[in-house]
Each structure stands twice: as structure tokens, then as C-alpha cells.
Amino acid sequence: MKGTSSLIVSGILALLGGIAALAFPLPVSLAVTVLAGCVFVASGAFGLWAAFSDRGMPSRGATAFFSLVSLVAGVWMLANPLAGMVSLTLMLGALFLVSGVVRLGLSLATWRGTVMFWLMALSGLISAGLGLFILLRLPEASLVLLGTLVAVELIVMGATLVAMGFALRKSGNP
């Protein structure tokens, strides 16, 4: 299979996955939560192992503490995936809000009077608004938000891969 055909096929698969995730956001949100829980458990376990196996490692206490917190958070998320979804959604809402406010501040402090000002200000307003929307709609937003975000990402990525495959094919690349 040629490279452009592979791009198109992978794009179509991502599009189909995104459409399925959009149709069933709750199971996808649960899957994201379980995956995040597994990552926290693995990260915490390896961090604890590193902290206790290497006596010469700097900041062993801090590494052990944060690794233990990661391990406990992962086990908690795996034991309570619905509560874990709410926690992840809360963190995501806070992240969107803070990053939006920071971009607004940067637009005013750094980019005033340039074309970048409007781009930064608009993206900051959108992110801050999305963050506020998420935070004000908890916990019901947590049931579908993570799955919907995964769906949107898959759809955008799939459309991009399909377009790139056709553009490369049109330009004469195999």
C-alpha cells in the first residue's frame, strides 16, 4: 500500500472512530478515565521503585511522595471510574480556564497593537469560556465531555489525514 493510501485509510479509520465516540461519549469517557487511572498507577509504581531502589537519587522523599500520590489517585480512579471522570473533567475545566486567562494576559501584555493580539485574545476568551462552562456544569458535564473531546480530536485528525493523503497524491507523491 502506498503512503498516501495509508494516510487516507488511517484518516477514514480515525473519522469512523470519532463518529462512534461522538455517538457513545459515556463509554469513551469511562475508557479515558480507566486509561488515565492505569497511567497514574504505572507512573506511581515506577516512581516509588525509583525512589526506594536508588539511594543516591536527589529528592528521593519528594519523588516518593508524588509517586505515592499518583499511585493512590490511579487506584482511586480505577476503583471509582465515575468519580474519576468528574475529577478529570474538573482538572480539564480548570486547565482550560487558567490557560485562557493566561493567553488573555499575554495578549494584553505582549501582543497589543499587533495581529497576534486578536488571535491570542480570541483563543484566550474561547478557552476561558469553555473552562467556565465546564466548571459550572459539573458533575453532569463529566459524563460526556471527555468522550466528546476524544471524538472531536479523532474527527479533526481523521479529516486532516484524509486531506493530506489526497493532497500528496495530487502533488505526485506516492
C-alpha positions in Angstrom: 0.0 0.0 0.0 1.3 3.4 -0.9 2.0 6.1 1.7 -0.8 8.3 0.5 -3.3 5.3 0.6 -2.1 4.5 4.2 -2.8 8.1 5.2 -6.3 8.0 3.6 -7.2 4.7 5.3 -5.9 5.8 8.7 -7.8 9.0 8.3 -11.0 7.2 7.5 -10.5 4.9 10.5 -10.0 7.9 12.7 -13.1 9.5 11.3 -15.1 6.4 11.9 -13.7 6.1 15.5 -14.6 9.8 16.1 -18.1 9.3 14.8 -18.5 6.3 17.1 -17.1 8.2 20.1 -19.5 11.1 19.3 -22.4 8.6 19.3 -21.3 6.9 22.5 -19.4 9.5 24.6 -20.1 7.9 28.0 -18.2 4.7 27.3 -15.4 6.7 25.7 -15.2 8.9 28.8 -15.1 5.8 31.0 -12.3 4.4 28.8 -10.3 7.6 29.1 -10.7 7.6 32.9 -9.6 3.9 33.1 -6.6 4.6 30.9 -5.7 7.7 32.9 -6.0 5.6 36.1 -3.7 2.9 34.7 -1.2 5.5 33.7 -1.3 7.0 37.2 -0.8 3.6 38.8 2.1 2.7 36.5 3.7 6.1 36.9 3.3 5.9 40.7 4.7 2.4 40.9 7.7 3.1 38.8 8.4 6.4 40.7 8.2 4.6 44.1 10.5 1.9 42.8 13.0 4.5 41.6 12.8 6.4 44.9 13.4 3.3 47.0 15.9 1.5 44.8 18.4 4.3 44.1 19.8 5.6 47.4 21.8 8.3 45.6 18.9 9.9 43.8 18.3 13.5 44.7 14.9 14.5 46.1 14.1 10.9 47.0 11.5 12.0 49.5 9.7 14.3 47.1 9.8 11.6 44.4 8.4 9.0 46.8 5.6 11.4 47.9 4.5 12.4 44.5 4.7 8.9 43.2 2.6 7.7 46.1 0.0 10.4 45.4 0.0 9.3 41.7 -0.4 5.6 42.7 -3.3 6.4 45.1 -5.0 8.6 42.6 -4.8 5.9 39.9 -6.1 3.2 42.2 -8.9 5.5 43.3 -9.8 6.3 39.7 -9.8 2.6 38.8 -12.0 1.7 41.8 -14.4 4.7 41.2 -14.3 5.4 37.5 -17.4 7.7 37.6 -15.9 9.8 40.4 -12.7 9.7 38.4 -14.5 11.1 35.4 -15.7 14.1 37.5 -12.2 14.6 38.8 -10.6 14.6 35.3 -13.3 16.9 34.0 -12.7 19.3 36.9 -9.0 19.3 36.1 -9.7 19.9 32.4 -12.1 22.7 33.1 -9.5 24.4 35.4 -6.8 23.9 32.8 -8.9 25.5 30.1 -9.8 28.4 32.4 -6.3 29.1 33.5 -4.7 28.7 30.1 -7.4 31.0 28.7 -6.8 33.7 31.3 -3.0 33.4 30.7 -3.4 33.9 27.0 -5.7 36.9 27.6 -3.0 38.3 29.8 -0.3 37.6 27.3 -2.3 39.2 24.5 -2.6 42.4 26.5 0.9 42.4 27.8 2.9 41.2 24.8 0.8 41.4 21.6 -1.1 44.7 22.0 -1.3 46.6 18.7 -0.4 43.5 16.5 -2.4 41.0 14.5 -1.4 38.4 17.1 -3.3 40.3 19.8 -6.6 39.4 18.3 -5.7 35.8 17.8 -4.4 35.4 21.3 -7.3 37.3 22.8 -9.9 35.3 20.9 -8.2 31.9 21.8 -7.9 33.0 25.4 -11.6 34.0 25.6 -12.7 30.7 24.0 -10.6 28.6 26.4 -11.6 30.6 29.4 -15.2 30.5 28.4 -15.0 26.7 27.8 -13.3 26.3 31.2 -16.1 28.2 32.9 -18.8 26.3 31.1 -17.3 23.0 32.1 -16.8 24.1 35.8 -20.3 25.5 36.1 -21.8 22.3 34.5 -20.1 19.8 36.8 -20.8 16.9 37.5 -23.2 16.3 34.6 -20.7 17.6 32.0 -18.2 14.9 33.1 -20.4 12.1 31.8 -19.8 13.1 28.1 -17.1 15.8 28.0 -14.0 13.5 27.9 -15.6 11.3 25.2 -16.8 14.2 23.2 -13.3 15.8 23.2 -11.8 12.5 22.1 -14.4 12.3 19.3 -13.7 15.8 18.1 -9.9 15.1 18.1 -10.4 11.9 16.1 -12.7 13.6 13.6 -10.3 16.6 13.1 -7.3 14.2 12.9 -9.1 11.9 10.5 -10.2 14.7 8.2 -6.6 16.1 8.2 -5.1 12.7 7.4 -7.5 12.1 4.5 -7.0 15.6 3.1 -3.2 15.2 3.4 -3.3 11.9 1.7 -5.3 13.3 -1.3 -3.1 16.4 -1.4 0.1 14.4 -1.5 -1.4 12.1 -4.1 -2.4 15.1 -6.3 1.1 16.6 -6.0 2.6 13.4 -7.4 3.9 11.8 -4.2 3.0 8.1 -3.9 
